[in-house]
Amino acid sequence: MNAKRKRVKAYVDAISELILDPEPTREKAAELVKKHLEIEGVEPFRGASKPSDIFEKELISMYIVGVRGLGIREDCEGLFQKVFDKEMRYEEVIKLLNSDLPIEKVREGIKSLMPEISEGDVAKILRFALTLYYLDFEPYEFITKIIKRMLQALPEFEETIRRFTKFFVAVKIAEEISTGSIRNRVEKEIRKQVISLETGVPKSTPSDNYVAKVASVTYEIPEKILNNIFGKRDGSRKGGSGRKGQ
């Protein structure tokens, strides 16, 4: 079973267990996703570092699997409103960004939904969009549109959007390595530059070292393959996964 399938199984098992809890909370949900990811022996969906709130961020993945994968939101409306209220708001912002409304209307809508929107909120909204793509619920064009429209609607968060875009580019490169679309350094470099351009975010090309670390985590690509494409890197280790929390 590959890394993506193991994650999906963990999210399904976590939300299934949460449904049976008589008093579900966000804290319990985060504990459950941590527990089931560990059972499956897979890292949470993340970049090169492992922030302390990563399992709280993984509630986005649980929510998406529950709504898009299992279709249980209507049957568990009370639970979703209590536990996933933030994710429900992020989803409403995503709908605005994915619409064809004029960008000033999108900005007004976002500010209405989240008057005190922060860098953390922007990053989680983008994470929501990327997770939809990563879990195969939305196409590539969807995530690039969301990124572009976010930058247009909230230009004051350009640096946060740029940092996140580097993560997206790394995930996309990792995906193409895992499917065999990228097989060598030249193909990797071409795709890295093209994907960065397609996001519309300036200076969003991630370093090779960062991409390799993300590839190791998100798709569990063997170190031998990563070395063939990226060469020897800081933090890589012979025979290991190259996975390193930061």
N, C-alpha and C positions, 0 to 999 in steps of 0.2 A: 504494500500500500504506500503510495507516495505521500509527500508532506501535506499537500492540499487536502487529500482525502482524509488523512488522519486528523487534520484540523476540523474539517467539517463534521466528522464523527464526534469529536470532542465537543463541538458547539451543540450538536443535536442532543448528545447525552446530558450536557450541562443544563440546557433549557428544559429537557424532559424531566430532570430531577427537580428543577426550580418550580415547575408547575405543580408538583406534588407537595411542595412546602406550604404549610398553612399560613405562614407569615413571611412571604418572600420580600427581600430587600436588595438594594444594589450591592451591598457588602456581601451578602450571601451569594449573589450571582457571580461576583468577581471571584469569590472563593471556589465556586463550582467550576468555572471555566479554567481556573488554575489547576484544580484537581484533575479534571478530565484531560487537559493537555498533557499533564504529567503522566497519566495512565497510558495515553497514546504514545508517549515518548517523543513529543514534538514541541518545538519552541512556539511561543505566541507569534502572531503575525506582527513583525517589527522590522526596524532598520538595523543598522550595525550595532547600536547600543540597546540596552535593556533597561528602560526607565522604571522607576519604582511604581508608577501607576499604570504599567502596561496591561495588567489584567482588568483594570477599570476601563481602559481603552478597548479591550476585547469584548466589552458589552455591545459594542457596535456590531461585531461579528455575530454574536448571539442573537441580537435583534434582527439582523438581516436574514439569518438562517430561519428564525422563527416566523418572520413575515413572508419572505420571498420563497424560502425552501419548504417549510412545513405548512404555511398558510393558516396559522393558528391565532392570529391576532384577534379576529372577531370572537372566537370562542374563549379567549383569555384576555378580554379588553381591560378588566380590572388590574390584572397582573402587569400588563404592558404599561398602563398609565402610571402605576405605582413605581415600577422598577425601571422602565425604559423611557421615562418622560423626556430626558435629554435627547435620546436617540430619535424620538418622534419629532422633536423640534429640528434636529439636524436634517431629517428627511424632508421636512417642509422647506427648508432652505435649499436643499438639493433640487426640489421640484421647481422652485423659482429660478435657480441658475440654469436648469435644463429647459426652461420655457423659452418662448420667442418674444417675451416682453422686452420693451426698451430697457437698456441697462440702468437708467435712472429709476425706473419702476422696480427693478430687481433690488437695487440698493435700498429703496424705501421699504420694500417688503421685508428684507433681511433685518433692517433696523427696527421694524415693527415687531417681528418675531423675537429678536434678540437685541434689545436696546443697549445693553452693556456688553456687546460682543467683544471678545478678547482674542489675543493671539492663539491661546489654547483652543478656543471655540473654532476659529478658522481652521486650525490644523485638524481638529476632529471632524469637521464637516468634509474636508478634503479626504480624510481617512475613510469616512463613510463611502464617498464616491469610489475611492480606490478599492475598497473591500468589495463593493458591488461588482467591479471589474474582475478582481482577483478570484472571486467565487463564481464567476461565469454568469452573473445575472445581467450584466450590461456589456456592450461592446467597447472596443478601444476608443471609438469616436466620442462616446459618452464621457469618458474621463478627461479627454483632452478639451472637450467643450466646457466641462465644469471648471477646469483649471483656468482656462482663458476668461470665462465669464466672472469667476471669482476675482481675478486680477483687475478686470474692468470695473466691477462693482465696488470693490474694496481696495483701491490702490494703496491706501495707507498701510496695508498689511503685506506689501510686496515682499519684504524679506522673509516673512513666515511662509508665504506662498512659494517663494524660490526654494527654501529649504525642503519643503514638502515635495516639490516637483522633482528634486534630485532623487528623493526616495522612489517616486513613481517611475522615473527613468530607469533606476536600478532594478526595480521589480520587473519592468517590461523586458529589460535585457536578460535578466535571470530566466524569465519565462521562455525567451527565444533560445537561450542556451539549453534549457531543459528539453525543448522539443526538437533540438538539432538544427534549428534555423540559423543559429550562429555557431560556427565551428572553429573559427580562428581569430587572431587578433585584428586582422583587416576588417572582417565582417563585423566584429564587435565595435570597432571604432566608427565605422560608417553608421551603424544603427544607433549608436549612442548620440552621435551628432544630429542625425535625422529626427529621432524621437524628441530630443531637447528642442529642436526648432519647431516641431509640430505642437508643442505645448504653448508656444507663444510667450514663454517666460524667459527674459534675458538671463544669461549666465547661470543656466540651470543644469549644466552638464556635470555629472558627478565624477569623482576620481575613480580610477580603476580599483583601487584598494577598497573603497566604499562599496562599489558595485559587487565585487567579489564576496565581501562579507554578507551583503544582503542576499546574494545568490545562494550562499551556503545556508542561510537561515530559512529563506522563504521556499526554496525548492530542494534543499539538501543536496545540492550538486557536489559530487565528489571532488576532493582537493586536486586529484590528478587532472581532471577536466579543466578546473579553474586555472591551474598552473599552465596548461597548454594555451589557454586563451589570454590570461593576464600576466603570465610569468610569475616568478617568485615574488612574494609580497611581504610587507611587515605584518607580523601576526599570523602568517600561515604556518602550518606545522605538518610535517611529513606524516602521511597516513591518517591525518585527522580531518575533521570537517571544516576547519577554518573558522568555526563559530566562536565568537568572542563577544561577551557582553561589555558594554562601555558605560 
